[in-house]
Amino acid sequence: MRQHNKIARVIMALRDYYTDKSMLGSLGQKTPFYILISTVLSARNRDEQTKKAVSRLFSRYSTPKQIATASIRELERLIKPSGIFRVKARRIKEISQQILDNHKGDVPDSMDGLVSLPGVGRKTAGCVLVYAYNKPAIPVDTHVHRISNRLGWVRTRMPEQTEQELMKIVPKRYWLLVNEVFVLHGQQICRPIVPMCSRCPVFAYCKRVGVRQHS
């Protein structure tokens, strides 16, 4: 119980600190399909390049049917800023076709349904559940994996392990917040190499595992 209370205090402190930078607010206005494809395009890519690719793609094609019937060459051209664009172009076309064939054109709203789509793993599926459907999940990207280990909440080597451990120790009512607050925190303060510990709102709770401190 003590650990659960500590975890809750950290999550709520980060939520309050980043309240004016909420990702839920902006992504909540987007369709489940937009969030799914955006997350697929974000893999192994910088945020600014992902945004450019997503904007280019959805200015031309915005539905599963449109992407499924688009040419691979045109998809590649539109999403080129996202990196490994040839692989991703084939992937989003396959995903779109399967949504049409197996899900009546609707993005699945369950973990099992989402991970059945080509190349969609638990992190991407979790993002869709949280940001599109407001359903509890803990999508674990590099920020969530790094920060939960630094805090000493888990001792894991792989994001998949981190997700399973976090699901055991984070009270379910806070699952919707974990990815959002850790991504914002990881981008702005708890950076990979030189985290700005002097600015950290949860410094008192941090075990600072593997951190080179920087003011």
N, C-alpha and C positions, 0 to 999 in steps of 0.2 A: 504493500500500500504506500509506503514512504517513497519508493521509486516512482510509482504512478503519479504521485503528487508533484514530485520534482519535475518529471517529464511534462506534466500539464503546465507547470509554471513557466518552463522554458518556452513551450509552444505559444502560450498566451502572451508572454513578454515579446516574442518575436512578431507575433501578429499585431500587437499594439504598436510596435516600433515601425513596422512597414505598412501600417494601415492605409496610408495615402498612395501606396504603390501596388495595390492589390492586383494580382493577375486574374483572380476569379472574376473581378468586375469586368474586365475587358473581354476575357475569353467567354464569359457567361453570355455575351451577346452574339456569339458565333454558333454555327450549326455543329452538330456532332461530326458531320463529315469534314467540315473545315478543321476542327480540332484534331481529328484522326490523321488527315493528310499532312497537316502542319507538323504534327509530332513525328511522323515518318520522315519528313524532309529535314527535321532538325538533327537527325542522327549524324554524329561525327561532323558537326558543323558549328560555326560561330553564330550567335543569335542574330547579328545584323544581316548576315548572308541568308539565313533562313527566312527572315522577314521579307527580304527582297524577292526570294524565290517564290514564297507563298503569295505575295502580292501580285507578281507577274502571272502566276498560274491561275489564281482565282479571278483575276480581271478578265480572263478569257474563258475558263471552264470552272463551273462552280457546283456541279452535280455529279454523282456517280456515272450517270449515263453519258454525260459530255466527256468525261475523262476516259471512260471505257471505250468510246468510239473515236477518240482523238488518235492521231498518228504518234507513234513512238518518237519520231524525229521532232515533231512540234512540242511534245511534252519535254523532251530533252532540252530544247532551246529555251523553253520558259523557265525550267527549274535549274538551269546551269549554275547559278550562284550557290546552290545548296551543297555542291560537292558530290562526288560519286554519282553524278546526275543520270548516267546511263542506267545504272542499277536501280536507282530510285524511280526513274520513269517507268521501267517495266513493272516495278513493284506497285506503284500507285494505280497503274492500269489494271493489273491483276486483282488488286483489292477492290477496285471499283466494279469490275466485272463480277466478282464473287458476291458483292453486296447486292447487285442486281439479280444474280442467279439464285442465291440461297437465302436472301433476307428481304426480298420484295423492295429493294431500293433503300432500305433503312439501315443505318449503322447499328449493329447489335448493342444492347445495353447490359450485357453480362460479361464477366471475365472469360468464361468458356467460349461464348460466341465471338468475342473480339480476337482471342488468340487463335481461333480457327482460321482467321484471315491470313493470307500469305505474308510471311515475314513480320507479323505483329506479335511482339513479345509482351511480357507482363508489364513492363514499364509503360509502353505505349498504350496498352489496354487500360492500365490504371489511370493514365492521364485523361483518357476519354471518359471513364467512369466518373472521375472527380470533376473535371472541368465542363463536361457536356451534360452529364446526367445527375450530378450532385449525389453520387453514390459513394459510400466509404471505400477507399482503397488507399494504398501507400505506394505511389509510383516512385521507384528508386532510381535516380540518375546519379551522375558523379557528385553533385552537390550533397544530396541526401546521404549517399554512401560515405563521403568524406566527413561530413559534419557529425553524423551520428556516431562514427568511430572516434572522432576527436573529443566529443562530449563524454565518451566512455560508456555510452549506452549499449554498444555492441562491440564485438571483436570479430570482424568478418573480413574476408578477402575479396569476395565477389558481391555485386549488387543484389543478386538473387538471394544470397544468404542474408544480406542486410534486410531485405523486405520481410523474409520469414521471421527474423528475430524481432523486428520492429512491430510486426503484427501481434507478437506475444506480449510486448511490454507497453505499447502505447494504447491507452484507453480508446476504444473504438470511436467515441464521440469526437476525438481529435484527428482522426485519420484524414479527413478532408483538408486539414490545414498543413500537414507535414510537408508535402512537396512544395507547396507555395512558399511557406516561410523559409524553408531551407534553401530553395533556389535563390530567392531574393537575398538571403543572408550570405550565401556562397558567392554570389556575383558582386556584392558590395563591400562586405567586411571580412568574412571567413574565407578568404581566397586560398588557392592551393599552396602557394609558395610563401608569401609574406602577409598573413592575415593581420588585420589592423585590430589587435586585441584591445587596445586602449579605447576603441570606440564601440566595443561589443556590448550590447545590452544584456547578454547572458554570461558575461565573463565569470561571474561568481560561481556559476554552475558547471564551468568547463574544466575538464581534466587536462585539456591542451595536449592530447596525445599526438606526438609527431609534429608539433607546431614550432616553426621558427618565428618567434614573436616580433612584431614590428609596431611602432607607435604611429 
